[in-house]
């Protein structure tokens, strides 16, 4: 049977990908960040998941205002790297797991989640930066990847509660898969950051750390946080944190926190990282 071995929450700041791609990870600005990520990379190297489900948001790359799925599941055998305006990142093509993806789709839809199923899609930094943080610069990604794309760009995004409940349904789907594979789930995005307007560059360390405490020990307290609170406390892009709740919903009620890291600034944002195992 499929086994959910752990969950990783991580920001997916595009500048992190650029630092990796251009060999800047050892520079004084970037070294503290990559030192803080190293325990997560070591965990991945030790446990070697066969499949990573990466919950992320597209940044008007694959999806634009002509098509805005709330939850989109990547069903393909391969996913090309999107050109976000400066050429595709020099990272390996992402390989999917169509058999597992179709199992997840059937289970989620029969569990009353209306997923958009996408057989041909590109993936942008929202998905590739977490993979680079976990695996560095391999010639090929050492796992299969199922993209789970969430709309947090065009209002209205899904609520935290809806995301958490999707995570629970995803766990039921994983547990019912009859192949012996090890699965890791990534919740990506956030933490506090705003990229435009009068509050561009906003970060909120105190709120981020409090949110992480609740996320680990009492996630129910986060499920009814409204969009307005995220906007006020974490900036216009902080709503991405709801995607972490899909990961948390997939994990057991009680988890072990193996690693936590929070760092400001990363570009003009706050970076957050968690590694969790089921208790």
C-alpha positions as CSV (number, residue, x, y, z in Angstrom):
1,X,0.0,0.0,0.0
2,X,1.1,3.6,-0.5
3,X,2.7,5.2,2.5
4,X,2.7,8.9,3.3
5,X,6.1,9.3,4.8
6,X,6.1,13.0,5.6
7,X,5.2,16.6,4.7
8,X,7.3,19.6,3.8
9,X,6.1,23.2,3.9
10,X,8.3,25.6,2.0
11,X,8.2,29.0,0.4
12,X,8.8,29.0,-3.4
13,X,10.5,32.4,-3.9
14,X,11.6,32.6,-7.6
15,X,14.9,34.3,-6.6
16,X,15.8,31.1,-4.8
17,X,15.7,29.3,-8.1
18,X,17.8,32.0,-9.7
19,X,20.4,31.7,-6.9
20,X,20.7,28.0,-7.5
21,X,20.8,28.3,-11.2
22,X,23.5,30.9,-11.2
23,X,25.7,29.3,-8.6
24,X,25.2,31.9,-5.9
25,X,24.1,29.6,-3.0
26,X,27.5,30.1,-1.2
27,X,27.4,33.9,-1.4
28,X,27.0,35.8,2.0
29,X,23.4,36.8,1.2
30,X,22.2,33.3,0.3
31,X,24.3,31.0,2.4
32,X,22.2,31.4,5.6
33,X,19.1,30.3,3.6
34,X,20.7,27.3,2.1
35,X,22.3,26.3,5.4
36,X,18.8,26.4,7.0
37,X,17.4,24.2,4.2
38,X,20.0,21.5,4.5
39,X,18.2,19.4,7.1
40,X,15.2,19.1,4.8
41,X,17.4,18.0,2.0
42,X,19.0,15.4,4.2
43,X,15.6,14.1,5.2
44,X,14.6,13.7,1.5
45,X,18.0,12.0,0.8
46,X,17.5,9.5,3.6
47,X,13.8,8.6,3.0
48,X,13.8,8.8,-0.8
49,X,10.1,9.2,-1.7
50,X,9.0,7.5,-4.9
51,X,6.4,10.2,-5.6
52,X,6.1,13.8,-4.4
53,X,2.8,15.5,-4.5
54,X,3.6,19.2,-4.8
55,X,0.8,21.7,-3.9
56,X,1.7,25.0,-5.5
57,X,0.2,27.9,-7.4
58,X,0.7,28.8,-11.0
59,X,1.8,32.4,-11.6
60,X,-0.2,33.1,-14.7
61,X,2.0,30.7,-16.6
62,X,-0.1,27.6,-17.5
63,X,-3.3,29.3,-16.4
64,X,-4.5,32.8,-17.0
65,X,-7.8,34.7,-16.8
66,X,-9.2,32.5,-19.6
67,X,-9.1,29.4,-17.3
68,X,-9.0,29.6,-13.5
69,X,-9.3,26.2,-11.9
70,X,-9.6,26.3,-8.1
71,X,-7.8,22.9,-7.8
72,X,-6.0,21.4,-10.8
73,X,-4.4,17.9,-10.7
74,X,-1.5,17.1,-13.2
75,X,-2.3,13.8,-14.8
76,X,0.5,13.7,-17.4
77,X,3.6,11.5,-17.8
78,X,5.8,14.5,-18.2
79,X,5.6,18.3,-17.5
80,X,7.8,20.8,-19.3
81,X,9.4,23.7,-17.5
82,X,7.5,27.0,-18.3
83,X,9.3,29.9,-19.8
84,X,8.4,32.7,-17.4
85,X,9.9,35.4,-19.6
86,X,13.6,34.8,-19.2
87,X,13.8,31.2,-20.6
88,X,12.8,28.0,-18.8
89,X,14.8,27.3,-15.6
90,X,17.7,24.9,-16.4
91,X,16.2,22.0,-14.4
92,X,15.2,18.5,-15.5
93,X,11.8,17.8,-17.0
94,X,9.3,16.8,-14.4
95,X,8.0,13.2,-14.7
96,X,4.6,12.4,-13.4
97,X,2.9,9.2,-12.3
98,X,-0.3,8.9,-14.4
99,X,-1.6,5.7,-12.7
100,X,-1.3,7.2,-9.3
101,X,-2.7,10.5,-10.5
102,X,-5.8,8.9,-12.0
103,X,-6.3,7.0,-8.7
104,X,-6.1,10.2,-6.8
105,X,-8.5,11.9,-9.2
106,X,-11.1,9.2,-9.0
107,X,-10.9,9.1,-5.2
108,X,-11.1,12.9,-4.8
109,X,-13.9,13.3,-7.2
110,X,-16.0,10.5,-5.6
111,X,-15.1,12.1,-2.3
112,X,-17.0,15.2,-3.7
113,X,-14.0,17.4,-4.6
114,X,-14.4,18.8,-8.1
115,X,-10.9,18.6,-9.4
116,X,-9.8,20.0,-12.8
117,X,-7.8,17.2,-14.5
118,X,-5.0,18.5,-16.7
119,X,-3.1,16.0,-18.9
120,X,-0.9,18.5,-20.7
121,X,0.6,21.3,-18.6
122,X,3.8,23.2,-17.9
123,X,5.1,24.0,-14.4
124,X,6.7,27.2,-13.2
125,X,8.8,28.2,-10.3
126,X,6.0,27.5,-7.8
127,X,6.8,23.8,-8.4
128,X,10.4,23.7,-9.5
129,X,11.9,25.9,-6.7
130,X,10.6,23.4,-4.0
131,X,12.1,20.5,-6.0
132,X,15.4,22.4,-6.3
133,X,15.5,23.1,-2.5
134,X,14.9,19.4,-1.8
135,X,17.1,17.8,-4.5
136,X,19.7,20.4,-5.6
137,X,20.8,20.2,-9.2
138,X,20.4,16.6,-10.4
139,X,20.5,15.5,-14.0
140,X,17.0,14.0,-13.4
141,X,14.6,14.4,-10.5
142,X,14.9,11.3,-8.4
143,X,11.2,11.0,-7.8
144,X,8.0,11.2,-9.8
145,X,5.9,14.3,-9.2
146,X,2.2,15.0,-9.2
147,X,1.4,18.7,-9.4
148,X,-1.6,19.9,-7.5
149,X,-2.2,23.5,-8.5
150,X,-4.3,25.9,-6.4
151,X,-5.7,29.2,-7.4
152,X,-4.5,31.9,-5.0
153,X,-4.0,34.5,-7.7
154,X,-7.5,35.5,-8.8
155,X,-10.1,36.3,-6.1
156,X,-11.8,34.3,-4.6
157,X,-9.2,31.7,-3.6
158,X,-10.3,28.6,-1.6
159,X,-10.6,28.9,2.2
160,X,-8.1,27.4,4.6
161,X,-10.8,25.0,5.7
162,X,-11.5,23.8,2.2
163,X,-7.8,23.3,1.6
164,X,-7.4,21.3,4.9
165,X,-10.4,19.1,4.0
166,X,-8.9,18.5,0.6
167,X,-5.8,17.3,2.4
168,X,-7.8,14.9,4.4
169,X,-9.5,13.6,1.2
170,X,-6.0,13.3,-0.4
171,X,-4.8,11.2,2.5
172,X,-7.8,8.8,2.1
173,X,-6.9,8.6,-1.6
174,X,-3.2,7.8,-0.8
175,X,-4.1,5.2,1.8
176,X,-6.3,3.4,-0.7
177,X,-3.7,3.0,-3.4
178,X,-2.6,-0.6,-3.8
179,X,1.0,-0.1,-4.9
180,X,3.9,0.0,-2.4
181,X,5.2,3.5,-2.9
182,X,6.5,6.1,-0.5
183,X,4.8,9.4,-0.9
184,X,5.9,12.9,0.4
185,X,3.6,15.9,0.1
186,X,4.8,19.5,-0.2
187,X,2.7,22.5,0.7
188,X,4.3,25.5,-0.9
189,X,4.0,29.3,-1.0
190,X,4.1,32.1,1.6
191,X,5.1,33.1,4.1
192,X,4.4,36.8,4.6
193,X,5.2,38.9,1.6
194,X,3.8,41.6,-0.7
195,X,5.2,42.3,-4.1
196,X,3.5,45.5,-5.1
197,X,1.7,48.6,-3.9
198,X,2.5,50.8,-0.9
199,X,3.3,47.8,1.3
200,X,5.7,46.1,-1.2
201,X,8.3,44.3,0.8
202,X,6.1,43.7,3.8
203,X,7.0,40.8,6.1
204,X,5.6,39.8,9.5
205,X,8.0,37.5,11.4
206,X,5.8,37.5,14.6
207,X,2.7,36.4,12.7
208,X,4.6,33.8,10.6
209,X,6.1,32.2,13.7
210,X,2.8,32.1,15.5
211,X,1.1,30.6,12.4
212,X,3.8,27.9,12.3
213,X,3.2,27.0,15.9
214,X,-0.5,26.6,15.4
215,X,0.0,24.8,12.1
216,X,2.0,22.1,13.8
217,X,0.2,21.7,17.1
218,X,-3.4,22.9,16.6
219,X,-4.2,23.4,12.8
220,X,-7.9,23.7,13.5
221,X,-7.3,27.2,14.8
222,X,-6.1,28.3,11.3
223,X,-9.0,26.9,9.3
224,X,-11.3,29.9,9.7
225,X,-8.8,32.7,9.1
226,X,-10.3,34.8,6.5
227,X,-8.8,36.3,3.4
228,X,-8.9,39.8,4.9
229,X,-6.7,38.7,7.9
230,X,-4.1,37.1,5.6
231,X,-4.1,40.3,3.5
232,X,-3.7,42.5,6.5
233,X,-1.1,40.5,8.4
234,X,0.9,38.7,5.7
235,X,0.5,41.0,2.6
236,X,-1.3,40.4,-0.6
237,X,0.6,37.2,-1.4
238,X,0.5,35.7,2.1
239,X,-2.8,33.9,1.1
240,X,-0.5,31.3,-0.4
241,X,-0.3,29.8,3.1
242,X,-3.6,28.1,2.6
243,X,-1.8,25.7,0.4
244,X,0.3,24.5,3.3
245,X,-3.0,23.4,4.9
246,X,-3.5,20.8,2.2
247,X,-0.3,19.2,3.3
248,X,-1.3,19.5,7.0
249,X,-4.7,18.0,6.3
250,X,-3.0,15.0,4.7
251,X,-0.9,14.3,7.7
252,X,-2.0,12.7,11.0
253,X,-3.7,14.9,13.6
254,X,-0.5,14.6,15.7
255,X,2.8,15.1,13.9
256,X,6.5,15.3,14.8
257,X,8.3,18.5,13.8
258,X,11.7,17.4,12.5
259,X,12.9,20.8,11.3
260,X,11.7,24.4,11.3
261,X,13.4,27.4,9.6
262,X,12.4,31.0,9.1
263,X,14.5,33.6,7.4
264,X,14.1,37.2,6.4
265,X,14.8,38.6,3.8
266,X,14.8,36.3,0.9
267,X,14.5,38.7,-2.0
268,X,11.8,40.9,-0.5
269,X,9.9,38.1,1.3
270,X,9.9,36.0,4.4
271,X,11.0,32.4,3.9
272,X,9.5,29.5,5.9
273,X,10.3,25.8,6.0
274,X,8.9,22.8,8.0
275,X,9.5,19.1,7.8
276,X,6.9,16.9,9.5
277,X,6.4,13.2,10.0
278,X,3.3,11.5,11.3
279,X,3.2,10.6,15.0
